[in-house]
Amino acid sequence: LHGDLSARLERDLPLIGHVQVAAVPDRHEPGTGELDERHLFALLDRLGYGGFVGCEYHPRAGTEAGLSWFEPYRRRPA
């Protein structure tokens, strides 16, 4: 998507079946580019998105280090 991602998500959510993420512009892990993925993930939650969020990026420092961005979103057992 290009432009106002928040407005597009709000408008097009009924048409969206899958969300794919990678940092812009270098396609590294979320949190390393121009987008505020925290805002977009929170918006998806607020809008009630129940689908999957996939990741397709090139980790800057290997796979294990490249997954560390996900830690704040990990669900913990109750």
NORFENNOR-V561124 format. One record per backbone hydrogen bond with DSSP energy under -0.5 kcal/mol. CO is the residue of the C=O (numbers start at 1). NH is the residue of the N-H. If there is no record, write none. Layout:
BEGIN
co=[CO;CO]
nh=[NH;NH]
END
This chain:
BEGIN
co=[3;4;5;6;7;8;9;12;12;13;15;17;19;21;23;24;27;28;29;35;36;36;37;38;39;40;41;42;43;44;45;52;52;54;57;59;62;63;64;65;67;68;70;70;71]
nh=[5;8;9;10;11;12;13;15;16;16;17;52;54;56;27;34;58;23;32;37;39;40;41;42;43;44;45;46;47;49;48;19;54;21;59;62;66;67;67;68;70;71;73;74;74]
END
